[in-house]
Amino acid sequence: MANGILGIKLGMTQVFQSNGTVVPVTVIKAGPCVVTQHKTQAKDGYNAIQVGLVEANPPKKVTKALRGHFEKTASGTPPTRLLREFRVEDVEKFPIGSTILANVFSPDELVTVSGNSKGRGFAGFIKRHGFGGGRATHGSMFHRAPGSIGASAFPSRVFKGSRMAGHMGNEKCTVKNLKVIKVDEDLGIILVRGAVPGANGTYLMVKKASS
């Protein structure tokens, strides 16, 4: 059985356990995914399967490179927008064109979820890095200014990597050891306890947590 699947974040809700405890969960549309390529130890240096997320609205425009890749490796499988790899012990257990569904997970299992965080655009250093800023008193003239960013004599420049204003968010984030609360095989949905990266509609990579 595969150790992971691709999905889409649908949103958050809550479920009640048998003892009345409220659990916040993220709803993930997991799969269906199709196996598109094999990576082998002899040819590529490792064993893995490449899978694509099958969506209700397939991409209308496909580049020649992607179309050629699917014609060569996926035996006529329609191209998918999202492709990722999962390491496996034996690639022969996953024939090209076979389907991976949400039932690869079971309740109470721990998973690792990766995705892109929400993009915040251009943000100041206080919001971006959590700086405290200056005194909020009247007349201080120093509230949300960055202050000194480098000496004027030596080295007479700003060091690279200084925490300043800039683009915030839209970075790959991974949350480990989230518990699977429920798996709905009919709808292809899994409920994961807690929050996962990204806004609603974000592509996610869900893998079984390493022991």
N, C-alpha and C positions, 0 to 999 in steps of 0.2 A: 504494500500500500504506500502511496506517495506520502511524503512528510510535509507537504504544504500545498497551498492553493492560492490563486489570485482572486481578488474580489473588489467590490466597490462599497465605500462607506455610505450607508443610507441615513444615518442619524442616531440619536440617543433616545432611550426611554428607560423605564424601570419595570422590574418584575418583583413579585412577592414570593418569597420562599414559603415552605410548609410551616415554618415557625413564626411567620408574620414579618420577617425581616425584609426591608426594601433594599433591593440591589440595583444600582445604576448600571446599565448595560449599553453597549454600542451594537447596533444592528448592522451586520455586514452581509451583503449579497455575495456569497462565496461560489464562484464558478458560474456555469460549467466551464472547465478548461479542457483543451485538447492538446495532446502531445504532438509536437511539431518536429522535433529533432532529437537525436541521440548524440551525446558526447561520451567518448570512450577513452579508457586509459591508454590504449595503444595509439590512438590518433590524436587525442587532445590533451593527454596527460592527466585526466581525471574522468570519473564517471558521473554523468548528470543527464537530466532530461530537460529539454526546452519546452515550455508550455505556453499557450496563448489563451487569453481570456475571451470566450465567446460572448458577445454582447447582442442585445436585442436589435440595436441599430449598428450594423457592421459599417466600417469605413467605406465611403463612396469612392474616394480617391486613394489609390495605392501606388506608391513609387515603384519604378521598375526594379530597383534593388530588392524591395520587400517582396514583390511579385515573383521575381526570380528565385528568391530564397525559399518561398513556399513551394514553388514548382519543383525545386530540386530536392528538398528535404521532407516536405509534408505530404507528398503523394496526392496532390490536388486538393488538399484541405483549404477552404477559403481563408484568405489572409485575416489576421486579427490585429487590432490596434496595439495591444500590450503583449510583450514577450518577456519571459523571465526564465531563469534556470533554477533547478532544484537538484542538489546532490543526492544520488541514490547508490546503493550497493551494486545492483544488477539492472542495467537498462533494458534487458530483454523482457523483464516483467511488465514493461510499459510500451506496448507496440505503438508505432506511429499511427496517429489518428484515434487512439483510445481516449476515453473521456475520464476526467477527474472531477468528482462531485463533492458536495459539502460533507458527505458521510465519512470522509477521511478523518474527521474529528469526532470526539465523543464528549459528553458532558463531564465536567470536573477536570478535563485535560488542560494542561498549561500550554500556551502558545506565545509566539513572538510576532508582533505586528509592525511592519515597516511601511512608511508612506511619506509624502511631502507635507510639511507643516503649512499652515495658512500663511499666505503672503501678506505682509503688512505695508508694503511699499517703502518709501523713504521715511525713516524714523529718526528722531533725535537720539542723542546718547543716553538720556535719562530713560526713555521708554525702551530703547534697544538693549542697554546694558544694566539698567537698574541703578544708576547712580542717584545719589541723594539730592544733588543740586545745592544751591546756596541757601542762606537764611531767607525766610519768607517775610521778614520785617519791612516796614515802610522805609524807603530811602536806601536800602542796601544796594540796589542796582545789580544784584547778582542772584538771580532766581534759578534760571534753567540754562545758564551759560556754561560752556565747557571748561572755562578757566585756562590755566597754562597748559599748552600742548607741547612745549619744547623750549629749551634755553636759547637765548638770542646770540650768545657768544660762542659757546661750544656745546653741541656740534653744529649749531646754526641750522638745524633742520628738524623735521618731525620724524621720529622713528617709525619704520614700517610696522604695521600691526597694532598701532595705537587704537584703543577703543573709542571710536568717534561715531558721529552720525553716519547713516548709510542705509543700504537696502536691508530690510529685516524680514525674516521668515522665508517661506518657500524653499526649505532645506530638508534633506532626507533625515527623518527621525525614526527611531526604533524604540518600541516599548516592549519590555521583556516580561515573561511570566504572568500573563493575563489568563484568568481562568475562563474556560468555556462554560457558560451557564446552560445553554440549550442549543440543540441542533435540529432544524426543521428540514428534513430531506426533501419533502414535497415542494417547498418553496425555495430550496437552496439557500437558506439563511442560517447564519450562526449568530448567537448572542454572546458577546464577550464582556466580562465584567470590567468596568472602568472606561477610560477615554483612550482613543487612538489618534494618531496624527491626522491633520488635514480637515478640510471642510467637507460637507456632505457632497457626495459625488466623486471624492478622491479615490484614485486607484490604490489598493492595498496589497501587500504581500504577507500572507499569514502562514507561518511555519510552526511546526511542533517545537516546543522549547527543548533545548539540548539538556540532556541529563547530566 
